[in-house]
Amino acid sequence: MSVFAAPGAYDRAITVFSPDGRLFQVEYAMELVNRGATIIGIQCNDGVILGSEENVEPLEEAESSWKIFMVDEHVGAAIVGLSSDARVLIDQARINAQSNKLTYDEPIDIEIVTKKICDIMQMYTQHAGVRPFGVSIIFGGVDKTGTRIFGTHPSGTYRNYKATALGAGRETALPILKEEYKEDLTLEETTKLAIKCLGKALEERQLSPRIKIAVIPKKTRKMEMLSDIKVEDHLKELGLSK
């Protein structure tokens, strides 16, 4: 007989560790993230690219389903998981960014905004009566240290990446990133790589390609959304358009 108890005995309270040192509620939150729409973040010398799949219902306004948000002019965020949880965290990230600007008269660093959000996420893994945030966020932008990409985990941890992907298409996107990512890619080449990863992830699951891309150039440090026409042109060039 196994010395480890079944998950059901330890997943009712977030503050209780199982005998093998696991917090099942955190693992369940990550499972939710792994089943969500694919998001991607890539940095290069010229800027940062954030991308996401966008699943829109036939009668839904397309603008209401975006998974990419502007935190500040120089910071963007792509979310996967519960959009309701993400909304609260994105709002807090925006408050932190504006507070930093008012207090120090300078834009907030990408790592600082990530750390502050992860501090909140971590608190929700150790108090009774709450549950972990069912969302992971890729923060990307350009600050005084250069181009930065950070990925968060429902447990409250975060890591700095050159390129990363989260969500249902992660297993498809990551091998492409590992094979084709180079630090000397131009912003245009990085954009195409992000679109290729998302397009392949959708193709693998036999879904129509609907992709949103945000670009934060190092030169301007201002986030801008790529037009649907431009994204479609790249998809056609890559042979992924339907």
Residue pairs with C-beta under 8 A, 6 or more apart in sequence:
3 19
4 18
4 19
4 20
5 18
5 19
7 18
7 24
9 18
10 16
10 17
10 18
10 22
10 24
11 24
11 25
11 28
13 128
14 23
14 25
14 26
14 124
14 125
14 126
14 127
14 128
14 130
14 131
14 132
15 126
15 127
15 128
16 23
17 23
18 24
23 125
23 155
25 125
25 131
25 132
26 125
26 132
26 154
26 155
29 81
29 131
29 132
29 133
29 134
29 135
29 154
30 136
30 153
30 154
30 155
32 81
32 82
32 134
33 80
33 81
33 134
33 135
33 136
33 154
33 166
33 167
34 166
34 167
34 168
34 170
35 167
35 168
36 80
36 81
36 166
36 167
36 168
37 52
37 53
37 54
37 55
37 67
37 80
37 167
37 168
38 52
38 53
38 80
38 165
38 166
38 167
38 168
38 169
38 170
38 172
38 173
38 197
38 198
38 201
38 202
39 50
39 51
39 52
39 53
39 67
39 68
39 78
39 79
39 80
39 138
39 165
39 166
39 167
40 49
40 50
40 51
40 52
40 78
40 138
40 163
40 164
40 165
40 166
40 173
40 177
40 194
40 197
40 198
41 48
41 49
41 50
41 51
41 78
41 138
41 139
41 140
41 149
41 151
41 161
41 163
41 164
41 165
42 48
42 49
42 149
42 162
42 163
42 177
42 181
42 190
42 193
42 194
43 49
43 140
43 147
43 148
43 149
43 161
43 162
43 163
43 190
44 147
44 183
44 184
44 185
44 186
44 187
44 189
44 190
45 147
45 183
45 184
45 185
45 218
46 147
46 186
46 187
46 190
46 217
46 218
46 219
47 142
47 147
47 187
47 190
47 215
47 216
47 217
47 218
47 219
48 76
48 140
48 141
48 142
48 147
48 148
48 149
48 215
48 216
49 140
49 187
49 190
49 191
49 193
49 194
49 213
49 214
49 215
49 216
50 68
50 76
50 77
50 78
50 138
50 140
50 194
50 213
50 214
50 216
51 68
51 78
51 194
51 195
51 197
51 198
51 211
51 212
51 213
51 214
52 66
52 67
52 68
52 78
52 79
52 80
52 198
52 211
52 212
53 67
53 167
53 169
53 198
53 201
53 202
53 207
53 210
53 211
54 62
54 65
54 66
54 67
54 210
54 211
54 212
55 65
55 207
55 210
56 62
56 65
56 210
66 212
67 78
67 79
67 80
67 83
67 212
68 76
68 77
68 78
68 79
68 212
68 214
68 225
69 76
69 77
69 78
69 79
69 90
70 76
70 214
70 223
71 77
71 90
71 93
71 94
71 97
71 113
71 139
71 141
72 94
72 97
72 98
72 101
72 107
72 108
72 113
72 141
73 107
73 221
73 222
73 223
74 107
74 141
74 142
74 143
74 216
74 221
74 222
74 223
75 93
75 97
75 107
75 108
75 110
75 113
75 139
75 140
75 141
75 216
75 223
76 139
76 140
76 141
76 214
76 216
76 223
77 90
77 93
77 137
77 138
77 139
77 140
78 137
78 138
78 140
78 214
79 86
79 90
79 135
79 136
79 137
79 138
80 135
80 136
80 137
80 166
80 167
81 133
81 134
81 135
81 136
81 154
82 133
82 134
82 135
83 135
85 133
85 134
85 135
86 135
86 137
88 133
89 117
89 120
89 121
89 133
89 135
89 137
90 137
92 116
92 117
92 120
93 113
93 116
93 117
93 139
96 108
96 112
96 113
96 116
96 117
97 107
97 108
97 113
100 106
100 107
100 108
100 112
100 113
101 107
101 108
106 144
107 143
107 221
108 143
109 143
109 144
109 145
109 148
110 139
110 140
110 141
110 142
110 143
110 145
110 148
110 150
111 145
111 148
111 150
111 160
113 139
114 139
114 150
114 152
114 158
115 158
117 137
117 139
117 152
118 152
118 156
118 157
118 158
119 156
120 133
120 156
121 132
121 133
121 152
121 153
121 154
121 155
121 156
122 155
122 156
122 157
123 156
124 130
124 131
124 132
124 133
124 156
125 132
125 154
125 155
125 156
132 154
132 155
133 154
134 154
135 154
136 151
136 152
136 153
136 154
136 166
137 151
137 152
138 149
138 150
138 151
138 152
138 164
138 166
139 148
139 149
139 150
139 151
139 152
140 147
140 148
140 149
140 150
140 216
141 147
141 148
141 216
141 221
141 223
142 148
142 216
142 217
142 218
142 221
146 218
147 216
147 218
148 160
149 160
149 161
149 162
149 163
149 164
150 158
150 159
150 160
150 161
151 158
151 159
151 161
151 164
151 166
152 158
162 181
162 183
163 177
163 181
164 174
164 177
165 173
165 174
165 177
165 197
165 201
167 201
168 201
168 205
169 197
169 198
169 200
169 201
169 202
169 204
169 205
170 201
172 197
172 200
172 201
172 204
173 197
173 198
173 200
173 201
176 193
176 196
176 197
176 200
177 193
177 197
180 193
180 196
181 193
185 193
187 215
187 217
191 213
191 215
191 226
191 234
192 234
192 237
192 238
194 213
195 211
195 213
195 231
195 234
195 235
195 238
195 240
196 238
196 240
198 209
198 211
199 209
199 211
199 235
199 238
199 240
200 240
202 208
202 209
202 210
202 211
202 240
203 209
203 240
208 242
209 235
209 240
209 241
209 242
211 231
211 235
212 225
212 226
212 231
213 225
213 226
213 231
214 223
214 224
214 225
214 226
215 223
215 224
215 225
215 226
216 222
216 223
216 224
232 241
235 241
